[in-house]
Amino acid sequence: MTPDSMMLTDALALARARLVAAGIQPDEAAVDVDVYARTILGWDRATLLQNLRQPTPAGLEPQFSQWIARRERREPTAYIVGSREFWGRPFLVTSAVLVPRPETEFIVEEALGLLRAFATPRIADIGTGSGILAVTLAAEVPAAAVTGTDLSSDAIDVARRNAARHGVATRVTFLNTSYLDDVPGTFDLIVANPPYVRDGDKSALARDVRHEPDVALFGGPDGLRDVAGVLDAAVEKLTSGGWFVMEFGYGQEDDVRRLVDARRALRFDHIRNDLQGIARTAIIQKP
């Protein structure tokens, strides 16, 4: 029986079974299959549920089977459907950028609290990737002027498209550069989610993560190369009284504190833990 000659519920069940057989957890497989079907058909969840006992719609194939095959190879769902939600907004995602993660929203939450002290803040996002931080902060703070930088020109293209999608393209400037090299002026707030995985840990990463760009993941032998780099940029580019908010990796809290203490221009303020209680976000000031 072919997928287009069976009930939709049976076609979805077969797809879930394929993903589970490929090593994907059943609950995750169920979500993936649901997302693929709804995306291809242009349906919301209620419409999908109403049509489960109907014949499989002609428009589902062949794309549905192609997407299932890609997921069997552990390609991230965000790359397959081309989108991932962040801070309540859909963002274009390609294999040129990291898949947005929920813990990165803590940067936004902390940043918005700090920005209340600035009437017309200048914000920089180092290693902007898909632009989730730059675009979100520009959308949430209409008085802000935002600069996003990235070494990858492909990532910059994705970020610009996201800025246009969310109506902030006139207030966000994207530059293809390292850290804040050759970026004019200073900033009231700098945010960064730098590469922080140790080079030697590549083989230990989940298969899904290994599809993401190395340049956005790996931070040298100790994982701290770019953490140190963004801190140096903060020293140089923060205004007096400005703030730096940065994500870091599991087990790196002591290293981050040490690197901040070694830079006399910076003052360590506090750490924000994620929902699992893991130290994840550093909040740092230039007094």
C-alpha positions in Angstrom: 0.0 0.0 0.0 1.4 3.4 -1.0 1.1 6.5 1.3 -1.4 8.1 -1.0 -3.7 5.1 -0.9 -4.1 4.8 2.8 -5.7 6.8 5.6 -3.7 9.8 6.7 -3.4 8.4 10.3 -1.8 5.2 8.9 0.6 7.2 6.7 1.7 9.2 9.7 2.0 6.1 11.9 4.4 4.5 9.3 6.5 7.7 9.2 6.7 7.7 13.0 7.8 4.1 13.0 10.6 4.9 10.4 12.0 7.7 12.6 11.9 5.5 15.8 13.7 2.8 13.9 16.3 5.4 13.0 17.0 6.0 16.7 14.7 9.1 17.3 12.7 9.0 20.5 9.0 8.3 20.0 7.8 11.6 21.4 10.2 13.5 19.2 9.3 11.4 16.2 5.6 12.2 16.8 6.3 15.9 16.9 8.4 15.8 13.8 5.8 13.9 11.7 3.1 16.3 12.9 5.2 19.3 11.9 6.1 17.9 8.5 2.5 17.1 7.6 1.1 20.4 8.8 3.8 22.4 7.1 3.4 20.7 3.7 -0.4 20.8 3.8 -0.6 24.3 5.2 -2.8 23.0 8.0 -3.1 23.9 11.7 -3.2 21.1 14.3 -7.0 21.1 14.5 -7.3 20.6 10.8 -4.8 17.7 10.9 -6.8 16.0 13.7 -10.0 16.4 11.8 -8.6 14.7 8.7 -6.7 11.8 10.3 -9.4 9.3 9.2 -9.6 10.7 5.7 -7.5 9.4 2.7 -4.0 10.8 2.6 -4.2 14.2 0.7 -2.5 14.1 -2.7 -0.4 17.2 -1.8 1.5 15.4 1.0 3.7 13.4 -1.3 6.4 13.1 -2.4 7.8 15.9 -0.1 6.6 14.1 3.1 8.6 11.0 2.3 11.6 13.1 1.3 11.5 14.9 4.6 11.2 11.7 6.6 14.2 10.3 4.8 16.2 13.5 5.7 15.2 13.2 9.3 16.2 9.5 9.3 19.7 10.8 8.5 19.3 12.9 11.7 19.2 16.2 9.8 17.6 18.7 12.3 13.9 19.4 11.7 14.5 23.1 11.7 16.7 22.7 8.5 14.1 20.4 6.9 11.2 22.8 7.3 13.4 25.9 7.1 12.1 27.6 10.2 12.3 27.6 14.0 10.4 29.7 16.6 12.4 32.0 18.9 10.8 34.5 21.4 7.4 33.8 19.8 8.5 34.6 16.3 9.3 32.3 13.3 12.9 32.6 12.0 14.3 31.4 8.7 16.9 28.7 9.4 19.4 27.1 7.0 22.4 24.8 7.4 24.5 28.0 7.4 23.4 28.8 11.0 22.9 27.2 14.3 19.4 26.0 15.1 17.9 28.4 17.7 17.7 26.9 21.1 15.3 27.8 24.0 18.1 28.6 26.5 19.3 31.4 24.3 16.1 33.2 25.1 17.7 33.9 28.5 20.0 36.4 26.8 17.0 38.3 25.5 15.3 38.2 28.9 18.3 39.6 30.7 19.0 42.1 28.0 15.5 43.6 28.0 15.8 44.2 31.7 19.1 46.0 31.3 17.9 48.1 28.3 15.3 49.9 30.4 18.1 52.2 31.6 18.8 53.4 28.1 16.6 55.8 26.1 18.0 55.1 22.6 20.4 52.1 23.1 23.1 51.0 20.7 23.2 47.2 20.7 25.7 44.8 19.1 25.2 41.0 18.5 28.5 39.2 18.0 28.2 36.1 15.9 24.6 36.8 14.9 24.0 33.7 12.9 20.3 33.7 11.9 19.9 37.0 13.6 17.6 35.8 16.4 19.2 38.0 19.0 19.7 41.1 16.9 16.2 40.9 15.3 14.4 40.1 18.5 16.0 43.0 20.4 15.3 45.4 17.6 11.7 44.2 17.5 11.2 44.4 21.3 13.0 47.8 21.7 11.9 50.1 18.9 14.2 52.9 19.9 17.3 50.7 19.6 19.9 50.7 16.8 21.4 47.2 16.4 24.5 45.9 14.7 25.0 42.2 14.1 28.3 40.6 13.0 29.3 37.2 11.7 32.3 35.6 9.9 29.9 33.8 7.6 28.5 35.7 4.6 25.8 32.9 4.3 24.7 33.5 7.9 24.6 37.3 7.3 22.2 36.6 4.3 19.9 34.6 6.5 20.0 37.3 9.2 19.1 40.0 6.8 16.1 38.0 5.5 14.9 37.5 9.1 15.3 41.2 9.8 13.2 42.0 6.7 10.6 39.4 7.7 10.1 41.0 11.1 10.1 44.6 9.9 13.3 45.8 11.5 15.7 45.8 8.5 16.0 49.6 8.7 17.3 49.5 12.3 19.6 46.5 12.1 22.9 46.6 10.3 24.6 43.3 9.5 28.4 43.2 8.9 30.6 40.4 7.7 33.4 40.6 10.2 35.1 38.9 13.2 33.8 39.9 16.6 33.4 43.7 16.3 36.6 44.3 14.2 36.4 47.6 12.3 32.9 48.3 13.6 32.6 52.0 14.4 31.5 53.5 17.7 30.7 51.9 21.0 27.6 50.1 22.4 25.4 50.2 25.5 24.7 46.5 25.2 26.6 43.7 23.6 25.2 40.2 23.4 26.9 37.0 22.2 26.4 33.3 21.9 30.0 32.4 20.9 31.2 28.9 19.8 32.1 27.1 23.1 32.3 23.4 22.3 35.8 21.9 22.6 37.3 20.8 19.3 37.9 17.3 20.7 34.3 16.8 21.7 32.9 16.6 18.1 32.5 12.9 18.2 30.5 13.1 21.4 27.9 15.5 20.0 24.4 14.3 19.2 24.1 13.3 15.5 21.6 16.1 14.9 24.1 18.7 16.2 26.8 17.5 13.9 24.8 18.8 11.0 25.3 22.4 12.3 28.2 24.5 11.1 31.5 23.9 12.8 32.4 27.6 12.8 29.4 28.3 15.1 30.0 25.3 17.4 33.7 24.8 18.1 35.8 27.2 20.3 39.3 25.7 20.1 41.0 23.0 22.2 39.4 24.2 25.5 36.3 25.7 24.0 37.2 29.2 25.3 38.9 30.8 22.3 35.8 32.8 21.3 34.6 33.3 24.8 37.9 35.2 25.4 37.5 36.9 22.0 34.0 38.3 22.7 35.2 39.5 26.2 38.0 41.4 24.6 35.5 43.0 22.2 33.4 44.0 25.2 36.4 45.7 26.8 37.0 47.7 23.7 33.5 48.4 22.5 31.2 48.8 25.6 30.4 52.3 26.8 31.1 53.1 30.4 28.2 51.6 32.3 27.3 49.3 29.4 26.5 45.6 29.7 27.6 42.4 28.1 25.3 39.3 28.1 26.8 36.0 26.9 25.8 32.3 26.7 28.5 29.8 27.6 28.8 26.0 27.8 28.1 23.3 30.4 30.8 23.4 33.1 32.4 26.6 31.9 31.2 28.9 34.7 34.5 29.0 36.6 36.4 29.6 33.4 34.1 32.5 32.4 34.6 34.1 35.9 38.3 33.7 35.6 38.4 35.3 32.1 36.3 38.2 33.3 38.4 38.8 36.4 41.5 38.9 34.2 40.0 41.9 32.3 40.1 44.8 34.8 37.8 46.9 32.7 34.9 44.4 33.3 32.9 43.6 36.4 31.2 40.2 36.7 27.6 40.8 37.8 25.7 37.5 37.9 25.0 34.2 36.3 21.6 33.1 35.0 20.8 29.4 35.2 18.7 27.6 32.6 15.5 25.6 33.4 17.6 22.6 34.3 19.5 24.6 36.9 22.7 24.7 34.7 24.7 27.9 34.7 24.2 29.2 31.2 24.2 33.0 30.8 26.8 35.5 32.1 25.8 39.1 32.8 28.9 41.4 32.9 29.3 45.2 33.1 31.9 47.7 32.1 31.7 50.2 35.0 
